[in-house]
Amino acid sequence: MSTLTQNSMTNHHAPGLLYQIGETLHIWHERYRTRRELTNWTARDLHDVGLSWTDIAHEADKPFWRA
């Protein structure tokens, strides 16, 4: 007779893993969205925050998974 119960065989790491995957997907989406938004800034906007078009092009060219 087995001493294992149904509850002891449950994967208790799955909820944490699913949460981490969801958080990663959210971060990636935000990076993609904000990098696309930067490409719409005006020269005045860039000047106000001290960025150049080169800075924006460099940031916008990064893949979404790279910070």
Biotite code that builds the C-alpha atoms (Angstrom):
import biotite.structure as struc

atoms = struc.array([
    struc.Atom([0.000, 0.000, 0.000], chain_id="A", res_id=1, res_name="MET", atom_name="CA", element="C"),
    struc.Atom([1.359, 3.432, -0.934], chain_id="A", res_id=2, res_name="SER", atom_name="CA", element="C"),
    struc.Atom([1.880, 6.069, 1.723], chain_id="A", res_id=3, res_name="THR", atom_name="CA", element="C"),
    struc.Atom([1.706, 8.920, -0.801], chain_id="A", res_id=4, res_name="LEU", atom_name="CA", element="C"),
    struc.Atom([-1.467, 10.931, -0.950], chain_id="A", res_id=5, res_name="THR", atom_name="CA", element="C"),
    struc.Atom([-2.865, 12.885, -3.861], chain_id="A", res_id=6, res_name="GLN", atom_name="CA", element="C"),
    struc.Atom([-1.813, 16.201, -2.259], chain_id="A", res_id=7, res_name="ASN", atom_name="CA", element="C"),
    struc.Atom([1.800, 15.148, -1.756], chain_id="A", res_id=8, res_name="SER", atom_name="CA", element="C"),
    struc.Atom([2.183, 14.503, -5.486], chain_id="A", res_id=9, res_name="MET", atom_name="CA", element="C"),
    struc.Atom([0.996, 17.969, -6.496], chain_id="A", res_id=10, res_name="THR", atom_name="CA", element="C"),
    struc.Atom([3.593, 20.192, -8.126], chain_id="A", res_id=11, res_name="ASN", atom_name="CA", element="C"),
    struc.Atom([3.765, 23.098, -5.706], chain_id="A", res_id=12, res_name="HIS", atom_name="CA", element="C"),
    struc.Atom([6.194, 25.024, -7.932], chain_id="A", res_id=13, res_name="HIS", atom_name="CA", element="C"),
    struc.Atom([3.799, 25.438, -10.860], chain_id="A", res_id=14, res_name="ALA", atom_name="CA", element="C"),
    struc.Atom([1.928, 28.533, -9.554], chain_id="A", res_id=15, res_name="PRO", atom_name="CA", element="C"),
    struc.Atom([5.221, 30.345, -8.931], chain_id="A", res_id=16, res_name="GLY", atom_name="CA", element="C"),
    struc.Atom([6.577, 29.349, -12.303], chain_id="A", res_id=17, res_name="LEU", atom_name="CA", element="C"),
    struc.Atom([3.419, 30.478, -14.087], chain_id="A", res_id=18, res_name="LEU", atom_name="CA", element="C"),
    struc.Atom([3.575, 33.790, -12.228], chain_id="A", res_id=19, res_name="TYR", atom_name="CA", element="C"),
    struc.Atom([7.210, 34.302, -13.283], chain_id="A", res_id=20, res_name="GLN", atom_name="CA", element="C"),
    struc.Atom([6.377, 33.521, -16.900], chain_id="A", res_id=21, res_name="ILE", atom_name="CA", element="C"),
    struc.Atom([3.501, 35.996, -16.796], chain_id="A", res_id=22, res_name="GLY", atom_name="CA", element="C"),
    struc.Atom([5.739, 38.675, -15.273], chain_id="A", res_id=23, res_name="GLU", atom_name="CA", element="C"),
    struc.Atom([8.411, 38.092, -17.912], chain_id="A", res_id=24, res_name="THR", atom_name="CA", element="C"),
    struc.Atom([5.866, 38.366, -20.722], chain_id="A", res_id=25, res_name="LEU", atom_name="CA", element="C"),
    struc.Atom([4.528, 41.578, -19.186], chain_id="A", res_id=26, res_name="HIS", atom_name="CA", element="C"),
    struc.Atom([8.026, 43.095, -18.962], chain_id="A", res_id=27, res_name="ILE", atom_name="CA", element="C"),
    struc.Atom([8.781, 42.121, -22.555], chain_id="A", res_id=28, res_name="TRP", atom_name="CA", element="C"),
    struc.Atom([5.540, 43.709, -23.753], chain_id="A", res_id=29, res_name="HIS", atom_name="CA", element="C"),
    struc.Atom([6.270, 46.919, -21.845], chain_id="A", res_id=30, res_name="GLU", atom_name="CA", element="C"),
    struc.Atom([9.776, 47.113, -23.342], chain_id="A", res_id=31, res_name="ARG", atom_name="CA", element="C"),
    struc.Atom([8.373, 46.646, -26.832], chain_id="A", res_id=32, res_name="TYR", atom_name="CA", element="C"),
    struc.Atom([5.644, 49.248, -26.266], chain_id="A", res_id=33, res_name="ARG", atom_name="CA", element="C"),
    struc.Atom([7.875, 51.907, -24.703], chain_id="A", res_id=34, res_name="THR", atom_name="CA", element="C"),
    struc.Atom([10.605, 51.484, -27.316], chain_id="A", res_id=35, res_name="ARG", atom_name="CA", element="C"),
    struc.Atom([8.043, 51.985, -30.087], chain_id="A", res_id=36, res_name="ARG", atom_name="CA", element="C"),
    struc.Atom([6.667, 55.011, -28.232], chain_id="A", res_id=37, res_name="GLU", atom_name="CA", element="C"),
    struc.Atom([10.138, 56.578, -28.061], chain_id="A", res_id=38, res_name="LEU", atom_name="CA", element="C"),
    struc.Atom([10.321, 56.599, -31.855], chain_id="A", res_id=39, res_name="THR", atom_name="CA", element="C"),
    struc.Atom([7.359, 59.029, -31.878], chain_id="A", res_id=40, res_name="ASN", atom_name="CA", element="C"),
    struc.Atom([8.952, 61.619, -29.610], chain_id="A", res_id=41, res_name="TRP", atom_name="CA", element="C"),
    struc.Atom([9.668, 65.054, -31.009], chain_id="A", res_id=42, res_name="THR", atom_name="CA", element="C"),
    struc.Atom([13.059, 66.744, -31.044], chain_id="A", res_id=43, res_name="ALA", atom_name="CA", element="C"),
    struc.Atom([11.810, 68.931, -28.191], chain_id="A", res_id=44, res_name="ARG", atom_name="CA", element="C"),
    struc.Atom([10.865, 65.874, -26.109], chain_id="A", res_id=45, res_name="ASP", atom_name="CA", element="C"),
    struc.Atom([14.302, 64.368, -26.672], chain_id="A", res_id=46, res_name="LEU", atom_name="CA", element="C"),
    struc.Atom([16.027, 67.630, -25.774], chain_id="A", res_id=47, res_name="HIS", atom_name="CA", element="C"),
    struc.Atom([13.999, 67.892, -22.561], chain_id="A", res_id=48, res_name="ASP", atom_name="CA", element="C"),
    struc.Atom([15.235, 64.510, -21.335], chain_id="A", res_id=49, res_name="VAL", atom_name="CA", element="C"),
    struc.Atom([18.735, 64.813, -22.784], chain_id="A", res_id=50, res_name="GLY", atom_name="CA", element="C"),
    struc.Atom([18.501, 62.139, -25.471], chain_id="A", res_id=51, res_name="LEU", atom_name="CA", element="C"),
    struc.Atom([19.462, 62.203, -29.128], chain_id="A", res_id=52, res_name="SER", atom_name="CA", element="C"),
    struc.Atom([17.957, 60.481, -32.153], chain_id="A", res_id=53, res_name="TRP", atom_name="CA", element="C"),
    struc.Atom([20.970, 58.156, -32.056], chain_id="A", res_id=54, res_name="THR", atom_name="CA", element="C"),
    struc.Atom([20.103, 57.174, -28.483], chain_id="A", res_id=55, res_name="ASP", atom_name="CA", element="C"),
    struc.Atom([16.526, 56.470, -29.519], chain_id="A", res_id=56, res_name="ILE", atom_name="CA", element="C"),
    struc.Atom([17.572, 54.441, -32.565], chain_id="A", res_id=57, res_name="ALA", atom_name="CA", element="C"),
    struc.Atom([19.938, 52.371, -30.429], chain_id="A", res_id=58, res_name="HIS", atom_name="CA", element="C"),
    struc.Atom([17.217, 51.679, -27.850], chain_id="A", res_id=59, res_name="GLU", atom_name="CA", element="C"),
    struc.Atom([14.489, 50.995, -30.431], chain_id="A", res_id=60, res_name="ALA", atom_name="CA", element="C"),
    struc.Atom([16.698, 48.496, -32.271], chain_id="A", res_id=61, res_name="ASP", atom_name="CA", element="C"),
    struc.Atom([17.116, 46.289, -29.203], chain_id="A", res_id=62, res_name="LYS", atom_name="CA", element="C"),
    struc.Atom([15.063, 43.101, -29.114], chain_id="A", res_id=63, res_name="PRO", atom_name="CA", element="C"),
    struc.Atom([12.289, 43.101, -26.505], chain_id="A", res_id=64, res_name="PHE", atom_name="CA", element="C"),
    struc.Atom([14.041, 40.505, -24.353], chain_id="A", res_id=65, res_name="TRP", atom_name="CA", element="C"),
    struc.Atom([17.162, 42.649, -23.887], chain_id="A", res_id=66, res_name="ARG", atom_name="CA", element="C"),
    struc.Atom([17.131, 45.205, -21.079], chain_id="A", res_id=67, res_name="ALA", atom_name="CA", element="C"),
])
